[in-house]
Amino acid sequence: MTGLELRARLVAEARDWIGTPYRHRASCKGVGTDCLGLVRGVWREVLGPEPEALPAYAPDWAEATRAEQMMEAGRRHLVPVAVEAIAPGDVLLFRWRDHLPAKHAAILVTPERMVHAHDGAAVAEVFLAPWWRRRLAFAFAFPGT
């Protein structure tokens, strides 16, 4: 499979999660997921078993630890991409505030749209609007893309 074909599969799989309710620490399509669970679920469906066990985390983990845990996990298992060079199929990591670690993930599905799971809502496809672009801290490609 070419990198473009893999990216198309990643985008299709991310979109297949749309409508899945938000559930903290979950990763079950159609049943419940959080933003990290969405990325994990897409990995499982397209690439196979997850590369590491899910660590325990509370909803306020970033504020409590101040550690770049999502970015570090991205560097362990994904390929870093410059935020200016993102492409459909890439994983995007966002900071809610400049002084806090990145704690929200999404998958880019078009140059202007992403799929994400947001607390209090179902997985949705939304515009990568200026509000999101200002908070984009890191980007990664799945292996093989």
N, CA, C and O atoms as a GROMACS GRO file, in nm:
protein
  580
    1MET      N    1   0.084  -0.117   0.000
    1MET     CA    2   0.000   0.000   0.000
    1MET      C    3   0.089   0.124   0.000
    1MET      O    4   0.186   0.132   0.076
    2THR      N    5   0.057   0.219  -0.083
    2THR     CA    6   0.134   0.344  -0.089
    2THR      C    7   0.099   0.433   0.029
    2THR      O    8  -0.001   0.412   0.098
    3GLY      N    9   0.183   0.533   0.052
    3GLY     CA   10   0.156   0.630   0.158
    3GLY      C   11   0.024   0.702   0.137
    3GLY      O   12  -0.048   0.727   0.234
    4LEU      N   13  -0.009   0.735   0.012
    4LEU     CA   14  -0.137   0.802  -0.016
    4LEU      C   15  -0.255   0.711   0.011
    4LEU      O   16  -0.357   0.755   0.063
    5GLU      N   17  -0.242   0.584  -0.023
    5GLU     CA   18  -0.350   0.489   0.005
    5GLU      C   19  -0.369   0.471   0.155
    5GLU      O   20  -0.482   0.462   0.203
    6LEU      N   21  -0.258   0.467   0.229
    6LEU     CA   22  -0.267   0.456   0.375
    6LEU      C   23  -0.333   0.580   0.434
    6LEU      O   24  -0.417   0.568   0.523
    7ARG      N   25  -0.296   0.697   0.384
    7ARG     CA   26  -0.360   0.820   0.433
    7ARG      C   27  -0.511   0.818   0.406
    7ARG      O   28  -0.590   0.860   0.490
    8ALA      N   29  -0.551   0.769   0.289
    8ALA     CA   30  -0.694   0.761   0.257
    8ALA      C   31  -0.766   0.666   0.353
    8ALA      O   32  -0.878   0.694   0.395
    9ARG      N   33  -0.702   0.556   0.389
    9ARG     CA   34  -0.762   0.463   0.486
    9ARG      C   35  -0.773   0.526   0.624
    9ARG      O   36  -0.874   0.509   0.692
   10LEU      N   37  -0.671   0.601   0.665
   10LEU     CA   38  -0.674   0.668   0.794
   10LEU      C   39  -0.788   0.770   0.801
   10LEU      O   40  -0.860   0.776   0.900
   11VAL      N   41  -0.803   0.849   0.695
   11VAL     CA   42  -0.910   0.948   0.688
   11VAL      C   43  -1.046   0.880   0.692
   11VAL      O   44  -1.135   0.922   0.766
   12ALA      N   45  -1.064   0.774   0.612
   12ALA     CA   46  -1.192   0.703   0.610
   12ALA      C   47  -1.224   0.644   0.747
   12ALA      O   48  -1.338   0.650   0.793
   13GLU      N   49  -1.124   0.587   0.812
   13GLU     CA   50  -1.147   0.529   0.944
   13GLU      C   51  -1.181   0.636   1.047
   13GLU      O   52  -1.271   0.616   1.128
   14ALA      N   53  -1.111   0.750   1.045
   14ALA     CA   54  -1.143   0.859   1.137
   14ALA      C   55  -1.288   0.904   1.118
   14ALA      O   56  -1.360   0.925   1.215
   15ARG      N   57  -1.329   0.917   0.994
   15ARG     CA   58  -1.467   0.959   0.966
   15ARG      C   59  -1.568   0.854   1.010
   15ARG      O   60  -1.682   0.888   1.042
   16ASP      N   61  -1.528   0.728   1.011
   16ASP     CA   62  -1.619   0.621   1.053
   16ASP      C   63  -1.651   0.630   1.203
   16ASP      O   64  -1.749   0.570   1.248
   17TRP      N   65  -1.572   0.704   1.279
   17TRP     CA   66  -1.596   0.722   1.423
   17TRP      C   67  -1.693   0.837   1.451
   17TRP      O   68  -1.736   0.853   1.565
   18ILE      N   69  -1.728   0.917   1.350
   18ILE     CA   70  -1.818   1.030   1.372
   18ILE      C   71  -1.948   0.981   1.434
   18ILE      O   72  -2.008   0.883   1.390
   19GLY      N   73  -1.991   1.052   1.536
   19GLY     CA   74  -2.112   1.017   1.609
   19GLY      C   75  -2.087   0.935   1.734
   19GLY      O   76  -2.177   0.919   1.817
   20THR      N   77  -1.966   0.881   1.750
   20THR     CA   78  -1.934   0.805   1.871
   20THR      C   79  -1.936   0.901   1.991
   20THR      O   80  -1.872   1.005   1.986
   21PRO      N   81  -2.010   0.867   2.096
   21PRO     CA   82  -2.018   0.957   2.212
   21PRO      C   83  -1.884   0.974   2.282
   21PRO      O   84  -1.798   0.885   2.277
   22TYR      N   85  -1.866   1.088   2.348
   22TYR     CA   86  -1.746   1.112   2.426
   22TYR      C   87  -1.752   1.031   2.555
   22TYR      O   88  -1.852   1.034   2.627
   23ARG      N   89  -1.645   0.958   2.581
   23ARG     CA   90  -1.628   0.884   2.707
   23ARG      C   91  -1.479   0.889   2.742
   23ARG      O   92  -1.394   0.844   2.666
   24HIS      N   93  -1.449   0.945   2.860
   24HIS     CA   94  -1.311   0.958   2.906
   24HIS      C   95  -1.244   0.821   2.910
   24HIS      O   96  -1.300   0.726   2.965
   25ARG      N   97  -1.123   0.810   2.853
   25ARG     CA   98  -1.036   0.691   2.849
   25ARG      C   99  -1.092   0.577   2.764
   25ARG      O  100  -1.033   0.469   2.764
   26ALA      N  101  -1.200   0.596   2.693
   26ALA     CA  102  -1.257   0.489   2.612
   26ALA      C  103  -1.204   0.497   2.469
   26ALA      O  104  -1.152   0.600   2.426
   27SER      N  105  -1.217   0.384   2.397
   27SER     CA  106  -1.175   0.377   2.257
   27SER      C  107  -1.252   0.266   2.188
   27SER      O  108  -1.194   0.167   2.142
   28CYS      N  109  -1.384   0.283   2.180
   28CYS     CA  110  -1.470   0.182   2.120
   28CYS      C  111  -1.566   0.250   2.022
   28CYS      O  112  -1.660   0.318   2.063
   29LYS      N  113  -1.541   0.230   1.892
   29LYS     CA  114  -1.620   0.296   1.788
   29LYS      C  115  -1.769   0.269   1.808
   29LYS      O  116  -1.811   0.154   1.826
   30GLY      N  117  -1.848   0.375   1.805
   30GLY     CA  118  -1.992   0.364   1.820
   30GLY      C  119  -2.039   0.359   1.964
   30GLY      O  120  -2.158   0.377   1.990
   31VAL      N  121  -1.949   0.334   2.058
   31VAL     CA  122  -1.985   0.320   2.199
   31VAL      C  123  -1.934   0.438   2.281
   31VAL      O  124  -2.011   0.500   2.354
   32GLY      N  125  -1.805   0.469   2.269
   32GLY     CA  126  -1.749   0.581   2.343
   32GLY      C  127  -1.600   0.595   2.320
   32GLY      O  128  -1.529   0.497   2.302
   33THR      N  129  -1.554   0.720   2.320
   33THR     CA  130  -1.411   0.749   2.302
   33THR      C  131  -1.381   0.889   2.351
   33THR      O  132  -1.469   0.975   2.360
   34ASP      N  133  -1.254   0.911   2.383
   34ASP     CA  134  -1.205   1.046   2.402
   34ASP      C  135  -1.110   1.076   2.286
   34ASP      O  136  -1.098   0.995   2.195
   35CYS      N  137  -1.043   1.190   2.288
   35CYS     CA  138  -0.961   1.226   2.172
   35CYS      C  139  -0.845   1.130   2.152
   35CYS      O  140  -0.813   1.094   2.039
   36LEU      N  141  -0.782   1.087   2.260
   36LEU     CA  142  -0.674   0.991   2.248
   36LEU      C  143  -0.727   0.855   2.203
   36LEU      O  144  -0.663   0.786   2.124
   37GLY      N  145  -0.845   0.818   2.254
   37GLY     CA  146  -0.908   0.693   2.212
   37GLY      C  147  -0.938   0.689   2.064
   37GLY      O  148  -0.930   0.584   2.002
   38LEU      N  149  -0.973   0.804   2.007
   38LEU     CA  150  -0.996   0.812   1.863
   38LEU      C  151  -0.869   0.777   1.787
   38LEU      O  152  -0.872   0.696   1.694
   39VAL      N  153  -0.758   0.838   1.824
   39VAL     CA  154  -0.631   0.810   1.758
   39VAL      C  155  -0.593   0.663   1.778
   39VAL      O  156  -0.548   0.598   1.684
   40ARG      N  157  -0.610   0.612   1.899
   40ARG     CA  158  -0.579   0.472   1.927
   40ARG      C  159  -0.665   0.378   1.842
   40ARG      O  160  -0.616   0.279   1.788
   41GLY      N  161  -0.794   0.411   1.833
   41GLY     CA  162  -0.885   0.326   1.756
   41GLY      C  163  -0.854   0.326   1.608
   41GLY      O  164  -0.861   0.221   1.543
   42VAL      N  165  -0.820   0.442   1.554
   42VAL     CA  166  -0.781   0.449   1.413
   42VAL      C  167  -0.653   0.368   1.392
   42VAL      O  168  -0.642   0.295   1.294
   43TRP      N  169  -0.557   0.380   1.484
   43TRP     CA  170  -0.434   0.300   1.475
   43TRP      C  171  -0.469   0.151   1.468
   43TRP      O  172  -0.422   0.081   1.379
   44ARG      N  173  -0.553   0.103   1.561
   44ARG     CA  174  -0.587  -0.040   1.567
   44ARG      C  175  -0.651  -0.088   1.437
   44ARG      O  176  -0.616  -0.194   1.386
   45GLU      N  177  -0.744  -0.010   1.386
   45GLU     CA  178  -0.819  -0.052   1.266
   45GLU      C  179  -0.733  -0.052   1.140
   45GLU      O  180  -0.753  -0.135   1.052
   46VAL      N  181  -0.639   0.040   1.132
   46VAL     CA  182  -0.561   0.056   1.009
   46VAL      C  183  -0.422  -0.010   1.020
   46VAL      O  184  -0.376  -0.072   0.924
   47LEU      N  185  -0.357   0.004   1.134
   47LEU     CA  186  -0.219  -0.045   1.148
   47LEU      C  187  -0.204  -0.173   1.229
   47LEU      O  188  -0.104  -0.243   1.215
   48GLY      N  189  -0.302  -0.205   1.312
   48GLY     CA  190  -0.292  -0.325   1.395
   48GLY      C  191  -0.286  -0.291   1.543
   48GLY      O  192  -0.328  -0.183   1.584
   49PRO      N  193  -0.232  -0.383   1.623
   49PRO     CA  194  -0.230  -0.363   1.769
   49PRO      C  195  -0.160  -0.232   1.809
   49PRO      O  196  -0.065  -0.188   1.745
   50GLU      N  197  -0.211  -0.173   1.916
   50GLU     CA  198  -0.151  -0.050   1.968
   50GLU      C  199  -0.008  -0.076   2.015
   50GLU      O  200   0.021  -0.184   2.066
   51PRO      N  201   0.080   0.022   1.997
   51PRO     CA  202   0.221   0.000   2.031
   51PRO      C  203   0.254   0.002   2.179
   51PRO      O  204   0.360  -0.045   2.219
   52GLU      N  205   0.165   0.055   2.263
   52GLU     CA  206   0.190   0.053   2.407
   52GLU      C  207   0.058   0.056   2.482
   52GLU      O  208  -0.045   0.097   2.428
   53ALA      N  209   0.062   0.011   2.608
   53ALA     CA  210  -0.058   0.010   2.692
   53ALA      C  211  -0.098   0.154   2.726
   53ALA      O  212  -0.014   0.243   2.736
   54LEU      N  213  -0.226   0.173   2.744
   54LEU     CA  214  -0.280   0.304   2.779
   54LEU      C  215  -0.247   0.335   2.924
   54LEU      O  216  -0.283   0.258   3.013
   55PRO      N  217  -0.179   0.447   2.951
   55PRO     CA  218  -0.151   0.483   3.090
   55PRO      C  219  -0.278   0.539   3.157
   55PRO      O  220  -0.370   0.585   3.089
   56ALA      N  221  -0.279   0.535   3.287
   56ALA     CA  222  -0.389   0.599   3.362
   56ALA      C  223  -0.378   0.750   3.343
   56ALA      O  224  -0.268   0.806   3.344
   57TYR      N  225  -0.492   0.815   3.327
   57TYR     CA  226  -0.491   0.961   3.321
   57TYR      C  227  -0.628   1.015   3.361
   57TYR      O  228  -0.732   0.960   3.326
   58ALA      N  229  -0.625   1.123   3.435
   58ALA     CA  230  -0.745   1.193   3.478
   58ALA      C  231  -0.774   1.305   3.379
   58ALA      O  232  -0.686   1.344   3.304
   59PRO      N  233  -0.896   1.357   3.378
   59PRO     CA  234  -0.927   1.467   3.285
   59PRO      C  235  -0.834   1.588   3.300
   59PRO      O  236  -0.812   1.660   3.203
   60ASP      N  237  -0.779   1.611   3.419
   60ASP     CA  238  -0.692   1.727   3.440
   60ASP      C  239  -0.544   1.690   3.443
   60ASP      O  240  -0.463   1.761   3.504
   61TRP      N  241  -0.507   1.580   3.377
   61TRP     CA  242  -0.368   1.532   3.383
   61TRP      C  243  -0.267   1.636   3.338
   61TRP      O  244  -0.161   1.648   3.399
   62ALA      N  245  -0.296   1.711   3.234
   62ALA     CA  246  -0.198   1.808   3.182
   62ALA      C  247  -0.174   1.922   3.282
   62ALA      O  248  -0.061   1.965   3.303
   63GLU      N  249  -0.282   1.969   3.341
   63GLU     CA  250  -0.269   2.077   3.439
   63GLU      C  251  -0.193   2.027   3.564
   63GLU      O  252  -0.116   2.102   3.624
   64ALA      N  253  -0.217   1.901   3.601
   64ALA     CA  254  -0.155   1.846   3.722
   64ALA      C  255  -0.008   1.811   3.700
   64ALA      O  256   0.075   1.836   3.788
   65THR      N  257   0.026   1.753   3.586
   65THR     CA  258   0.163   1.705   3.566
   65THR      C  259   0.254   1.805   3.497
   65THR      O  260   0.375   1.806   3.522
   66ARG      N  261   0.199   1.890   3.411
   66ARG     CA  262   0.276   1.986   3.331
   66ARG      C  263   0.377   1.916   3.238
   66ARG      O  264   0.470   1.980   3.190
   67ALA      N  265   0.359   1.788   3.213
   67ALA     CA  266   0.450   1.712   3.127
   67ALA      C  267   0.388   1.696   2.988
   67ALA      O  268   0.267   1.682   2.975
   68GLU      N  269   0.472   1.700   2.886
   68GLU     CA  270   0.426   1.685   2.747
   68GLU      C  271   0.408   1.536   2.713
   68GLU      O  272   0.475   1.484   2.623
   69GLN      N  273   0.320   1.468   2.784
   69GLN     CA  274   0.302   1.324   2.768
   69GLN      C  275   0.249   1.286   2.629
   69GLN      O  276   0.296   1.188   2.571
   70MET      N  277   0.154   1.361   2.577
   70MET     CA  278   0.101   1.328   2.443
   70MET      C  279   0.208   1.349   2.336
   70MET      O  280   0.223   1.267   2.246
   71MET      N  281   0.282   1.458   2.346
   71MET     CA  282   0.388   1.484   2.250
   71MET      C  283   0.495   1.375   2.257
   71MET      O  284   0.543   1.328   2.154
   72GLU      N  285   0.532   1.336   2.378
   72GLU     CA  286   0.634   1.233   2.395
   72GLU      C  287   0.587   1.099   2.336
   72GLU      O  288   0.665   1.029   2.272
   73ALA      N  289   0.460   1.064   2.358
   73ALA     CA  290   0.406   0.941   2.299
   73ALA      C  291   0.405   0.952   2.147
   73ALA      O  292   0.435   0.854   2.077
   74GLY      N  293   0.370   1.069   2.096
   74GLY     CA  294   0.374   1.089   1.951
   74GLY      C  295   0.512   1.066   1.895
   74GLY      O  296   0.528   1.001   1.791
   75ARG      N  297   0.612   1.116   1.961
   75ARG     CA  298   0.750   1.098   1.914
   75ARG      C  299   0.796   0.952   1.922
   75ARG      O  300   0.880   0.909   1.843
   76ARG      N  301   0.741   0.876   2.017
   76ARG     CA  302   0.778   0.735   2.029
   76ARG      C  303   0.718   0.651   1.916
   76ARG      O  304   0.781   0.554   1.871
   77HIS      N  305   0.598   0.687   1.869
   77HIS     CA  306   0.525   0.597   1.779
   77HIS      C  307   0.486   0.655   1.644
   77HIS      O  308   0.448   0.581   1.553
   78LEU      N  309   0.495   0.786   1.630
   78LEU     CA  310   0.455   0.853   1.506
   78LEU      C  311   0.575   0.928   1.449
   78LEU      O  312   0.683   0.929   1.508
   79VAL      N  313   0.555   0.989   1.335
   79VAL     CA  314   0.662   1.062   1.268
   79VAL      C  315   0.635   1.213   1.280
   79VAL      O  316   0.532   1.259   1.231
   80PRO      N  317   0.723   1.289   1.343
   80PRO     CA  318   0.700   1.433   1.357
   80PRO      C  319   0.684   1.501   1.221
   80PRO      O  320   0.753   1.468   1.124
   81VAL      N  321   0.592   1.598   1.216
   81VAL     CA  322   0.564   1.675   1.096
   81VAL      C  323   0.560   1.822   1.138
   81VAL      O  324   0.506   1.855   1.244
   82ALA      N  325   0.616   1.910   1.059
   82ALA     CA  326   0.604   2.054   1.087
   82ALA      C  327   0.457   2.093   1.078
   82ALA      O  328   0.386   2.051   0.987
   83VAL      N  329   0.412   2.175   1.172
   83VAL     CA  330   0.270   2.213   1.170
   83VAL      C  331   0.233   2.288   1.042
   83VAL      O  332   0.116   2.292   1.004
   84GLU      N  333   0.332   2.346   0.975
   84GLU     CA  334   0.306   2.414   0.848
   84GLU      C  335   0.291   2.316   0.732
   84GLU      O  336   0.249   2.355   0.624
   85ALA      N  337   0.324   2.189   0.754
   85ALA     CA  338   0.324   2.090   0.646
   85ALA      C  339   0.224   1.977   0.670
   85ALA      O  340   0.240   1.868   0.614
   86ILE      N  341   0.121   2.000   0.752
   86ILE     CA  342   0.025   1.894   0.782
   86ILE      C  343  -0.052   1.852   0.658
   86ILE      O  344  -0.077   1.930   0.566
   87ALA      N  345  -0.090   1.723   0.658
   87ALA     CA  346  -0.163   1.665   0.544
   87ALA      C  347  -0.272   1.573   0.598
   87ALA      O  348  -0.261   1.524   0.711
   88PRO      N  349  -0.377   1.549   0.519
   88PRO     CA  350  -0.482   1.458   0.564
   88PRO      C  351  -0.425   1.325   0.610
   88PRO      O  352  -0.338   1.265   0.546
   89GLY      N  353  -0.476   1.280   0.725
   89GLY     CA  354  -0.428   1.158   0.788
   89GLY      C  355  -0.333   1.184   0.903
   89GLY      O  356  -0.303   1.092   0.979
   90ASP      N  357  -0.286   1.307   0.918
   90ASP     CA  358  -0.194   1.340   1.026
   90ASP      C  359  -0.268   1.359   1.159
   90ASP      O  360  -0.386   1.395   1.162
   91VAL      N  361  -0.196   1.332   1.268
   91VAL     CA  362  -0.246   1.355   1.403
   91VAL      C  363  -0.204   1.495   1.446
   91VAL      O  364  -0.088   1.533   1.433
   92LEU      N  365  -0.298   1.570   1.498
   92LEU     CA  366  -0.274   1.707   1.544
   92LEU      C  367  -0.288   1.710   1.695
   92LEU      O  368  -0.381   1.652   1.750
   93LEU      N  369  -0.197   1.778   1.763
   93LEU     CA  370  -0.204   1.796   1.908
   93LEU      C  371  -0.217   1.944   1.941
   93LEU      O  372  -0.145   2.027   1.886
   94PHE      N  373  -0.309   1.974   2.030
   94PHE     CA  374  -0.341   2.112   2.064
   94PHE      C  375  -0.318   2.141   2.212
   94PHE      O  376  -0.333   2.055   2.298
   95ARG      N  377  -0.281   2.267   2.239
   95ARG     CA  378  -0.272   2.319   2.376
   95ARG      C  379  -0.395   2.406   2.401
   95ARG      O  380  -0.436   2.483   2.313
   96TRP      N  381  -0.453   2.394   2.518
   96TRP     CA  382  -0.564   2.486   2.552
   96TRP      C  383  -0.509   2.623   2.590
   96TRP      O  384  -0.571   2.726   2.564
   97ARG      N  385  -0.390   2.622   2.654
   97ARG     CA  386  -0.325   2.748   2.694
   97ARG      C  387  -0.176   2.737   2.665
   97ARG      O  388  -0.119   2.628   2.670
   98ASP      N  389  -0.113   2.850   2.634
   98ASP     CA  390   0.029   2.851   2.596
   98ASP      C  391   0.120   2.787   2.700
   98ASP      O  392   0.219   2.723   2.662
   99HIS      N  393   0.090   2.801   2.826
   99HIS     CA  394   0.179   2.752   2.932
   99HIS      C  395   0.150   2.608   2.974
   99HIS      O  396   0.216   2.555   3.064
  100LEU      N  397   0.053   2.543   2.910
  100LEU     CA  398   0.016   2.405   2.945
  100LEU      C  399   0.058   2.308   2.834
  100LEU      O  400   0.070   2.348   2.718
  101PRO      N  401   0.078   2.182   2.871
  101PRO     CA  402   0.112   2.081   2.769
  101PRO      C  403  -0.004   2.060   2.672
  101PRO      O  404  -0.120   2.089   2.703
  102ALA      N  405   0.029   2.008   2.555
  102ALA     CA  406  -0.075   1.969   2.459
  102ALA      C  407  -0.156   1.856   2.521
  102ALA      O  408  -0.100   1.761   2.575
  103LYS      N  409  -0.290   1.866   2.512
  103LYS     CA  410  -0.374   1.761   2.572
  103LYS      C  411  -0.496   1.727   2.489
  103LYS      O  412  -0.586   1.658   2.537
  104HIS      N  413  -0.501   1.773   2.367
  104HIS     CA  414  -0.615   1.738   2.280
  104HIS      C  415  -0.561   1.691   2.146
  104HIS      O  416  -0.467   1.750   2.092
  105ALA      N  417  -0.620   1.584   2.093
  105ALA     CA  418  -0.575   1.526   1.966
  105ALA      C  419  -0.689   1.523   1.866
  105ALA      O  420  -0.806   1.513   1.902
  106ALA      N  421  -0.651   1.531   1.740
  106ALA     CA  422  -0.747   1.521   1.630
  106ALA      C  423  -0.674   1.458   1.511
  106ALA      O  424  -0.552   1.447   1.510
  107ILE      N  425  -0.752   1.418   1.412
  107ILE     CA  426  -0.695   1.366   1.288
  107ILE      C  427  -0.741   1.455   1.174
  107ILE      O  428  -0.861   1.475   1.154
  108LEU      N  429  -0.646   1.508   1.099
  108LEU     CA  430  -0.677   1.594   0.986
  108LEU      C  431  -0.737   1.508   0.875
  108LEU      O  432  -0.680   1.404   0.839
  109VAL      N  433  -0.852   1.549   0.819
  109VAL     CA  434  -0.916   1.469   0.714
  109VAL      C  435  -0.919   1.539   0.578
  109VAL      O  436  -0.932   1.474   0.475
  110THR      N  437  -0.906   1.670   0.577
  110THR     CA  438  -0.885   1.749   0.455
  110THR      C  439  -0.789   1.860   0.496
  110THR      O  440  -0.762   1.875   0.615
  111PRO      N  441  -0.738   1.939   0.403
  111PRO     CA  442  -0.650   2.048   0.446
  111PRO      C  443  -0.716   2.146   0.543
  111PRO      O  444  -0.646   2.219   0.614
  112GLU      N  445  -0.848   2.150   0.546
  112GLU     CA  446  -0.919   2.247   0.630
  112GLU      C  447  -1.012   2.186   0.734
  112GLU      O  448  -1.080   2.259   0.805
  113ARG      N  449  -1.015   2.051   0.745
  113ARG     CA  450  -1.110   1.987   0.837
  113ARG      C  451  -1.041   1.877   0.918
  113ARG      O  452  -0.945   1.814   0.872
  114MET      N  453  -1.092   1.856   1.038
  114MET     CA  454  -1.038   1.752   1.125
  114MET      C  455  -1.152   1.677   1.192
  114MET      O  456  -1.264   1.727   1.202
  115VAL      N  457  -1.122   1.556   1.238
  115VAL     CA  458  -1.215   1.477   1.317
  115VAL      C  459  -1.158   1.469   1.456
  115VAL      O  460  -1.039   1.442   1.474
  116HIS      N  461  -1.243   1.495   1.557
  116HIS     CA  462  -1.197   1.489   1.696
  116HIS      C  463  -1.311   1.454   1.790
  116HIS      O  464  -1.429   1.468   1.757
  117ALA      N  465  -1.273   1.407   1.908
  117ALA     CA  466  -1.368   1.378   2.016
  117ALA      C  467  -1.349   1.487   2.122
  117ALA      O  468  -1.238   1.506   2.173
  118HIS      N  469  -1.455   1.556   2.153
  118HIS     CA  470  -1.447   1.667   2.248
  118HIS      C  471  -1.540   1.639   2.364
  118HIS      O  472  -1.654   1.597   2.346
  119ASP      N  473  -1.491   1.664   2.485
  119ASP     CA  474  -1.568   1.642   2.607
  119ASP      C  475  -1.708   1.702   2.596
  119ASP      O  476  -1.723   1.820   2.562
  120GLY      N  477  -1.808   1.622   2.624
  120GLY     CA  478  -1.946   1.669   2.622
  120GLY      C  479  -2.012   1.660   2.486
  120GLY      O  480  -2.126   1.705   2.471
  121ALA      N  481  -1.945   1.604   2.386
  121ALA     CA  482  -2.002   1.595   2.252
  121ALA      C  483  -1.960   1.462   2.188
  121ALA      O  484  -1.873   1.392   2.240
  122ALA      N  485  -2.021   1.430   2.078
  122ALA     CA  486  -1.983   1.311   2.002
  122ALA      C  487  -1.866   1.346   1.909
  122ALA      O  488  -1.840   1.463   1.882
  123VAL      N  489  -1.798   1.244   1.860
  123VAL     CA  490  -1.693   1.265   1.761
  123VAL      C  491  -1.754   1.339   1.643
  123VAL      O  492  -1.863   1.305   1.596
  124ALA      N  493  -1.684   1.441   1.595
  124ALA     CA  494  -1.737   1.524   1.488
  124ALA      C  495  -1.625   1.566   1.393
  124ALA      O  496  -1.508   1.568   1.429
  125GLU      N  497  -1.666   1.599   1.272
  125GLU     CA  498  -1.575   1.660   1.175
  125GLU      C  499  -1.602   1.809   1.178
  125GLU      O  500  -1.715   1.854   1.161
  126VAL      N  501  -1.495   1.887   1.200
  126VAL     CA  502  -1.508   2.032   1.213
  126VAL      C  503  -1.402   2.103   1.130
  126VAL      O  504  -1.304   2.042   1.088
  127PHE      N  505  -1.423   2.232   1.107
  127PHE     CA  506  -1.323   2.312   1.038
  127PHE      C  507  -1.202   2.333   1.128
  127PHE      O  508  -1.216   2.351   1.249
  128LEU      N  509  -1.085   2.330   1.070
  128LEU     CA  510  -0.963   2.366   1.141
  128LEU      C  511  -0.956   2.519   1.137
  128LEU      O  512  -0.873   2.579   1.069
  129ALA      N  513  -1.046   2.578   1.214
  129ALA     CA  514  -1.064   2.723   1.215
  129ALA      C  515  -0.946   2.793   1.281
  129ALA      O  516  -0.863   2.727   1.345
  130PRO      N  517  -0.936   2.925   1.266
  130PRO     CA  518  -0.826   2.999   1.329
  130PRO      C  519  -0.812   2.970   1.479
  130PRO      O  520  -0.700   2.965   1.529
  131TRP      N  521  -0.923   2.952   1.550
  131TRP     CA  522  -0.916   2.921   1.694
  131TRP      C  523  -0.834   2.795   1.716
  131TRP      O  524  -0.749   2.791   1.805
  132TRP      N  525  -0.859   2.692   1.636
  132TRP     CA  526  -0.782   2.567   1.647
  132TRP      C  527  -0.638   2.587   1.599
  132TRP      O  528  -0.545   2.539   1.664
  133ARG      N  529  -0.619   2.654   1.490
  133ARG     CA  530  -0.483   2.674   1.435
  133ARG      C  531  -0.391   2.745   1.535
  133ARG      O  532  -0.272   2.714   1.543
  134ARG      N  533  -0.447   2.841   1.610
  134ARG     CA  534  -0.366   2.911   1.711
  134ARG      C  535  -0.320   2.817   1.822
  134ARG      O  536  -0.218   2.842   1.885
  135ARG      N  537  -0.394   2.712   1.846
  135ARG     CA  538  -0.363   2.619   1.954
  135ARG      C  539  -0.286   2.495   1.908
  135ARG      O  540  -0.247   2.412   1.991
  136LEU      N  541  -0.264   2.481   1.779
  136LEU     CA  542  -0.193   2.365   1.724
  136LEU      C  543  -0.047   2.370   1.769
  136LEU      O  544   0.027   2.463   1.735
  137ALA      N  545  -0.006   2.267   1.846
  137ALA     CA  546   0.129   2.266   1.903
  137ALA      C  547   0.222   2.168   1.833
  137ALA      O  548   0.340   2.197   1.814
  138PHE      N  549   0.169   2.051   1.793
  138PHE     CA  550   0.250   1.946   1.733
  138PHE      C  551   0.168   1.873   1.628
  138PHE      O  552   0.045   1.871   1.634
  139ALA      N  553   0.237   1.813   1.533
  139ALA     CA  554   0.171   1.730   1.433
  139ALA      C  555   0.259   1.608   1.407
  139ALA      O  556   0.382   1.614   1.415
  140PHE      N  557   0.193   1.497   1.376
  140PHE     CA  558   0.263   1.371   1.352
  140PHE      C  559   0.193   1.296   1.240
  140PHE      O  560   0.071   1.307   1.223
  141ALA      N  561   0.270   1.221   1.166
  141ALA     CA  562   0.215   1.131   1.064
  141ALA      C  563   0.219   0.989   1.121
  141ALA      O  564   0.308   0.954   1.199
  142PHE      N  565   0.122   0.909   1.080
  142PHE     CA  566   0.125   0.767   1.115
  142PHE      C  567   0.241   0.702   1.041
  142PHE      O  568   0.277   0.746   0.931
  143PRO      N  569   0.300   0.598   1.098
  143PRO     CA  570   0.410   0.528   1.028
  143PRO      C  571   0.361   0.476   0.892
  143PRO      O  572   0.249   0.427   0.879
  144GLY      N  573   0.446   0.488   0.792
  144GLY     CA  574   0.415   0.437   0.659
  144GLY      C  575   0.349   0.536   0.565
  144GLY      O  576   0.330   0.508   0.447
  145THR      N  577   0.314   0.656   0.619
  145THR     CA  578   0.250   0.755   0.532
  145THR      C  579   0.356   0.841   0.473
  145THR      O  580   0.326   0.933   0.397
   0.00000   0.00000   0.00000
